[in-house]
Amino acid sequence: MKTWKHINLEQRKVISSGIAHNDKLIEISKRLSLDPRSISREVKRNRIP
C-alpha cells in the first residue's frame, strides 16, 4: 500500500514562491506539512526555479 501523494499545482506554487523568497526547504515543508526530502526531490526533478 502506498502512503505518498503527488504534489499538486497549488503546493508547487508555494514551493516556487518560497524558493523565490529564499526560504529554507524545512520552512517550506512545514508550511505544506510535507517531508523536506519530498520538497528537495520535487525541486530537483521538476526544476522549479
N, C-alpha and C positions, 0 to 999 in steps of 0.2 A: 504494500500500500504506500503510495507516495504521499508525503506530507507537505510538499512545497507547492507554491502557486507562482504563476507568471507575474512579472511586474507589469502593471498596466500603464497606460499612457499618462494618467494623472501622476502616478508615482515617478515616472520618468521625467516629467516636467519639474517635480520637486527636486529630484536629483540634479538635474541640469541647473536649476536656479541656485541650489546650494553650492555647486561647484563654481558657478559664476561669482558667488559671494565669498569664495574661499573658505567655505565651511569644511570641517573635517568630516570624513566618512562616518565616524562614530556619531557625530551630531545629526547628520542626515538620516542615519539608520534609526536613531532614537525617535526622530520626528515621524518616520514611516513605520516604526515597530517592526523592523527587519534586521536581519543579521548583517553586520558590517561587511562580511565576506560577500554577501549577495550583492551589495551595492558596488563593491570593488569589481566583481565579475561582470556586472551589468555595464559598468563604465568601460572595462577592457573589451568586452565582446561587441558592444554596440557603438563604441567610440563616441560616447556622449561628450560634447565639448565642455 
